[in-house]
Amino acid sequence: MKKNIIIRIETISNPEYPQIVWTKIYDSLGNFGIGETSFSPETVQKKIHEDIASYLIGKDPDNLNMHWDSITKTVGSGAKSRARGVDFSAVSAIDMALWDLYSKKINQPLYQVLGGLSREKIRIYNTCAGYSYGVNLKGKYKPGEIDYKPDNPYEDYHAFMTDAGSLADDLLSSGITAMKIWPFDKYSVDNNGQFISSTQLEEGTEPFIRIREKVGNKMDIMCEMHSLWNLSSAVRIAKSVEPTKPFWFEDPIPMDNIDALAEFRKSTHIATTASEIVTSRWGFREMFEKQAMSICMFDISWVGGISEAKRIADMAHTYHMPAAPHDCVGPVTLMFSVHLSLSAPNALIQETVRAYNNSWYGDIVESLPIIKNGFAYPPEGYGVGTNFLDGFINHHETKIIKTEI
């Protein structure tokens, strides 16, 4: 029997989604798998085609662990990197595509290949972004800036900044019982996150108060801090918000001093969640050992792919720590995240963005996770359970770069 090998690697981009890169890996049996990552797209593509492809082309696609280990050495960062960067973004997109390819080849859904279901559904929360936020923002983002389109029904970023109570009420009406907001970001611009005034604390805490006044404790509220603050300012923010009983404080300080993160965690009885910007199990190791966080968050498309995300979730489990996969990236990342959240025994909750799910995500892929009454259910089909739409792939502005035998 002729040996099955990887014969082609593609990267896909489209200026409508300027920060995202998609990958597609083909084997000689006619199977393919897809992946995704974001930010610094041109550099990511260069890494994939100039470094990773030279290793992968001609290899057996089934050797997932060997490929992950070899590729991380090939792109040069290996276990040395803690912060998110293009090396691990490239690794992540490739690793995702390899797992999708393998799962399709053996006719199994990804969650089954990861070890099967630990639950029939996973609770979701809504990150209150608008349609043009994060990876979908065209142009430079300034913390606290709102790209507001009043005719769209899910401009949740604008809503939490202006009428957070009504937004919470609306989310509850659709069955969503948890939401994430970041009203303090805009104040970090004044002095690079080195100080927050009492007036700013009061204004930033106001949305949390309005939610409690409107819906009481029916809604869990996550406080996103985007690693914008020094330790003393982050502690002041936490103390101001604590009386409203938030669900967690996320990435309160930059992830370059784990001792300081541990000190923040000790300063508050509210859970500390970290971190979407940390890559690899080696980046998380010190955070676990120093008990610097209460909830482990990672992004599959940045952390090193599904291989590394599963390892980190397993590590968290040994510390009796829940995991909460991040997604504010794209539709493929969301699909992978739901598979892992349904499989990992210690998964707590899955991030979603309803503004994305109900708009541009559906312009790229054939299917998205089934979300009903605040829960995500197992995707149907083999592999990750979705593929790129023909209309997206064949769009006149979609660019496909190929490296092949």
N, C-alpha and C positions, 0 to 999 in steps of 0.2 A: 504494500500500500504506500502510495506517495505521501511523504511527510507534509502535514499542513503547516504553512508558514504565513507570516504577515507580508502582504504584497504591496500595500499602499496606505499612506497616512495623509489625511486631508485636514487642513484648517479652513474654517468658514467664518466670514465676517460680513457685516452689512452696515453702512454708515447710519442707518436708522437706529442702530444699537451700538454706539461708537465705542463702548468700553468692553464689549464681550467678544470672546473667541470660542468657537465650537470646534470639536474635533470629530473625526470619523476614521476608524481603523478597519481595514478589510483584510480577510484571510483568503487563502487559496481555495477554500471550500465554498466560497461565496457568501460567507457570513460577514457582518460588520457590527461595530459598536460605536456609540456616540458618547461624547463628553463635553465639558463646558468649563470655562473659567472667565475671569474678568480683570480689567485694569491693565495698563501697559500692553495693549493687544499686539502691537507690532513687534515688541521685544519678545513676548511670549511665542509668537509665531516663528520668530527667528530661532529661538531656543529649540522649538519642536523640530523644525525642518533641518537645521544645521547640526544640532547635537543629538537629540533623542532619536530621530529617524535613522541616523547612521548606525545606531546600535540595534534598533528594533526590526528594521526591514530584513526579512529573511529568517527571523526567529520564530519558534513555536509560540503562538499567542497564549497557550494554556499555562505557561510558567509564571503565574502572576507575582508570586513573592520574589522570585529571582529577578524579574524585570524591574520591580519597584526598587530593589536594592541596587541593581546595576545602574538604573537611570538616575537615581539620586546622586550617584558618584559621577556619572557622565556629565550632568549639567553643572557640577561643581560645588553645590552647596552642602550636599550630604546631610549630616546630622548637626552641622554647625549653626544653622539658621534658626532663630526663634521668631523673628518678625516675618510677617507675610511679605513675599516678594515674587518676582517673575519666575525664578527657578522652580519654586514649589507650585506656583500656579500652572506652569507647563506640565510638571509631573502629575498634578491633580487631574487635568483634563485628559491626559493620556491614560492614566490609571482607570479613570471612570470608563473610558471607551473599551479598555481591555476587559473589565468586569462585565460590561454589557454584552460584548461579543461572546465571552465565555458562557454566560447564562443563556443566551439565545442558542448557542451551539448545542447545549445539552437540554434545550427545551424546558427551562425552568425560569420562574420569576426570580429576580435578583434577591428578594428577601429569603427565598428558599435556599439559595446558594450561600447566603450569609449565616445560615443555621436555622432557618424557619421562623415562623411568627412567635413572638412572645405575647402578643395581644391581637385582638381582632380590629382594633381601631386605636388611634392616638389623638389625644386632645391637641388642638391647635390654638395659637394666639395670632392676633392680627397686628402686624407692625404697621403703624399708622403713617405710612408714606403716601405721597401723592403719585400720580402717574409718571411724572418726570423727576424722579429722585434717584440718587445713587448711580448705579451702572447705566441707567437710562437717561441720565442728565446730559444734555448737550451743552458743553461749556463748563466753566470752572464753578464749583460749588463753594459757597460761603456758608459756614454753620449758621443755622437759623433762617436761611433764605427759603422763601416759598415760591415755587413756580405754580401759580394758581390758575386753574382752568375752571371757572365757575359752572360751566354746563355739564361737567362730568360728575357722576353720582358718588364717586369714591375718592374725593380729594381729602383724604383723611389727615394729611399733614396740616393743611389749612384748618381743618375742623378741630383738631386737638389744640391748636394754638389760639383759636377764637371761641369755640363752644364745646369744650371737652365733655361736658355732661350730656349734651344731646348726641354726640358721637358715641359715647358709651351706651346710651339708650338704644341707638340704632343698631349697634353691634349685637347687643343682647337680643334684639328682635329677630336676628338671623341665627341665633343659637351660639354666638361667639361670646365666651365668658372670660377672655383674657386679652389684653391689649398692651402694646408697647409705645411709649411716647418719649420725647427728648426735648422738653421745653427749656432746658438750661443751656443748650449748645450755643445759642446766639450771644450769650454773655461772655463766652470764652474768647471772642474776637477782640474785645477791648484791651486785654493785657495777656494774651496767649495762655489763658487758663491759670494764671498765677494768683488771682484773687477774684472773689465774687462778693459784691456788696450786699448789705442787708435788704435794700430795696429790690435788687435782682433776685435774691433768694425768695422774697415774698412773691414776686411776680412769677417766678419759675415754679413755685409750689402751687400756685393758684389752680392750674388744670387738674391736679390731683384732688384738691378740695372740691372742685366743681363736680368731678366724677362721683365722689362719695356722697355729695349732697343730692345728686340726681338719682343714683341707682344703689346707694348704700354699698354693702360688701358683696353684691352680686357679681361685680367685675373685679378680676385680678388685674393689677396695673404694674407693668414692668417699667422701670426707670432706666433708660439708655443714656449713657454718659460719654460714649464714643472716645474714651481715653484722652479726653481734652484737658483734664484738670490735674494740678499738683495735689499732693496728698492732703494738705490742710484744707484746701477748697473743696475737695471731694468729700471730706468728712463733714464739712459745714453743710453741703448740699444734702447729704444723707440725714443729718440731724433735723434739717428743715422738713424733709419729706416723710420721715419715719412715722409721725402721728397719723398719716393717711393710710398706713399699713400697705406699702407697696409689696409686690411679689418678690422682686429682686432689684439690686443695683448692678448694672451691666457695664463692664470695662470702665471702672471709675477713674483709673489713672493709666498712663502709658505702661505697656507690658514689658518694660525694660528693667524693672526693679521689683523682683518677686517678694523681697522682704517688705517693701513698702505696700505692696498689694496685700500681704498677710496682715500688716498693721491696719489697713483699711478694714479688712474683714473683721478683725477683732473689735473695731470701733463701733460696730452696729450689730443689732440682733437680726437685721434683715439679711437675706441671702445675698452673697456676692457671686456674680456670674462672670466667667472669663474662659477663653477669649477667642473671638473670631479671627483676631489678627495674629495668633500664635500658630506656628507650623511645626509639624512632626512630633512624635512621641517624646523626643529629647527636649523639645521646647516646653512640653507639658510636665515632664518629669519633676522638675523643681517645684512647680506649682502644686503638684500632688504631695510631694514630700513635706513641703512647708505648710500644707493645709491653707493655701493662700486664697482658696475660693470654696464656695459651697456647692456650686453647680458648674459642670464642665460644658462649655460651649465651643464648638469648632464649626468651620465651614468646609464641607467636603471638597469644594472646588478650589480651595486655597491651602488646606492643611496637608495635602499629600494624597488626595483622592479617597476612594472608599476603603482602600487597603489600610491607610493610616487612620482614617476616622474610626474604623472598627477597632483597631488596636487601642486607640486612645479611649474609646468608650469602655472597652474591657478593662483598661487600667483604672479608669474612674470607678468602675464597679468594685474593684478590690479595696477602694477607699470608702465604700458605701456612699458613693457620690453619684447623683443623677446626671444624665447627659441631656442636652437640649440643642440639637443641630440647628445651625443658622441657615437662613435663606433670605437674602435680599439681592440675589445675583441673577437668576434666570430660571427658565422652566425646566431645564435638564437637571440642574442642581436641586430644585425642589423635588423632582421625582426620585432622585437618588436618596435625598434626605428622608423622605417618607418611608422608603424601603428600610433604611437603617433604623428609623424610629420605631417601626413596627417589629423589627427583629431584635434590637438590643434590649436585654432584660431591664436595664436601668434607665431607659429613655423616659423622660419626664413629660415633654411637651414639644411640639413642632412649630417652628416659625412659619408664617405665611404672610403674604401681602395681597389683600383682596383687590387693591387697585391694579396690581400686576396680573393676578389670575384672571380678572375680568376684562383685560384689555390686551396688552402686547404679548403676554405669554402665549396666548391662543393664536397669535399670528405666526408663530415660529414652529410649534410642535403639534402633532396630531391629537394628543390627549394629555390631560393633566390629572393629578390625583383627584379622586372622588372625595369631596368635602361636604358633609352634611351636618347641620346642627352642632357645629363647633368641633367636629372630629374628622380626621382623614382616614380613609379606608385603603386596603391593599390595592395597588394598581393592577389592572388586568393585563394578561399577555406575558410573554417571555422577556427575559432581560429586564431592563428598567421600565419597559412598558410604553415607550413612546418613540417617535421618530420625527425627523424634520418634515414639515409640509412641503409638498412639491412646489407650491406657490412661493415659499420662502427660498428654497434652493434655486429655483429657476428665475427668481426676481432679477431684473436687469442690473441692480446695484449689489447683489450678493456676489462676493468674491471668494473663489475657492482656490487654494494653493495646494498642490499635490507633490508628494515625494513617493516614488514607486519604483519597483523593480523594472 
